[in-house]
């Protein structure tokens, strides 16, 4: 599996394989496990998904850092990828982390669809 390199490619691939709703369900499941008070409707537009998740990540980084770390652990985002990000700009960091979260959730959904 080759992971999408940007948000647009991820959404195109998810919709093309008819797995976009499953991506949202997986994200909702992991947000619930991480005790993050956020749930997306299955019909949420990709742009809204990205913006709301990015705002949530931004707030977690700035105000609830332990909850942010817990979310990364629950989603299973690579520690090496997180350490490779530049944390000097919290807004840019939240955008990059949002993509890494969605990328990992996509990986989970894709593997489940392919191998189950």
C-alpha positions in Angstrom: 0.0 0.0 0.0 1.2 3.4 -0.9 -0.1 6.1 1.4 -1.5 9.3 -0.1 0.9 12.2 0.1 -1.7 14.9 0.7 -5.2 15.4 1.9 -6.8 15.7 -1.6 -5.2 12.4 -2.8 -6.4 10.7 0.4 -10.0 11.9 -0.1 -10.0 11.0 -3.8 -8.7 7.5 -3.0 -11.2 7.0 -0.2 -14.2 8.1 -2.3 -13.0 6.1 -5.3 -12.9 3.0 -3.3 -16.2 3.9 -1.6 -14.6 4.0 1.8 -15.0 7.6 2.8 -17.9 6.9 5.3 -15.8 4.1 6.8 -12.9 6.5 7.3 -15.3 8.8 9.2 -16.6 5.9 11.3 -13.0 4.8 12.1 -12.1 8.4 13.1 -15.2 8.7 15.2 -14.4 5.4 17.0 -10.8 6.5 17.8 -12.0 10.0 18.9 -14.4 8.3 21.3 -11.7 6.0 22.7 -9.5 9.0 23.3 -12.3 10.8 25.1 -12.3 13.7 22.6 -15.7 15.3 22.4 -16.1 15.3 18.7 -18.1 13.2 16.3 -18.5 13.6 12.6 -21.7 12.8 10.6 -21.1 10.2 7.9 -22.1 12.9 5.3 -19.5 15.4 6.5 -17.8 17.1 3.6 -14.1 16.5 3.3 -13.2 20.2 3.7 -15.4 20.4 6.9 -13.8 17.2 8.2 -10.3 18.6 7.8 -11.1 22.0 9.2 -12.9 20.8 12.3 -10.4 18.1 13.0 -7.5 20.6 12.5 -9.2 23.1 14.9 -9.6 20.3 17.5 -5.9 19.3 17.2 -4.9 22.9 17.5 -6.8 23.3 20.7 -5.5 20.0 22.1 -1.9 21.0 21.4 -2.3 24.4 23.0 -4.7 23.6 25.9 -4.9 19.9 26.6 -1.5 18.5 25.6 -2.0 15.2 27.5 -5.3 14.6 25.6 -3.4 15.4 22.3 -0.8 12.7 23.1 -3.5 10.3 24.1 -5.2 10.8 20.7 -2.0 10.2 18.9 -1.5 7.0 20.9 -5.1 5.8 20.2 -4.9 6.5 16.5 -1.4 5.0 16.4 0.3 7.8 14.6 4.0 7.1 14.1 6.2 8.8 16.8 8.9 9.2 14.2 6.6 11.2 11.9 5.5 13.4 14.8 9.1 14.0 15.9 9.9 15.0 12.3 7.5 17.9 12.3 8.5 21.5 12.9 6.6 22.6 16.1 7.5 26.3 15.9 4.2 27.3 14.2 1.2 25.7 16.1 -1.2 26.3 13.2 1.1 24.6 10.7 1.8 21.8 13.2 -2.0 21.2 13.7 -2.5 21.0 9.9 0.3 18.4 9.5 -0.8 16.4 12.5 -4.4 16.4 11.2 -3.1 14.9 7.9 -1.1 12.3 9.8 -4.1 11.3 11.8 -6.3 11.0 8.7 -3.5 9.1 6.9 -3.3 6.6 9.7 -7.1 6.2 9.9 -7.1 5.7 6.1 -4.5 3.0 6.4 -6.7 1.1 9.0 -9.8 1.4 6.8 -8.0 0.3 3.7 -6.4 -2.8 5.3 -9.8 -3.8 6.8 -11.5 -3.5 3.5 -8.8 -5.3 1.6 -8.2 -8.2 4.0 -11.5 -8.9 5.7 
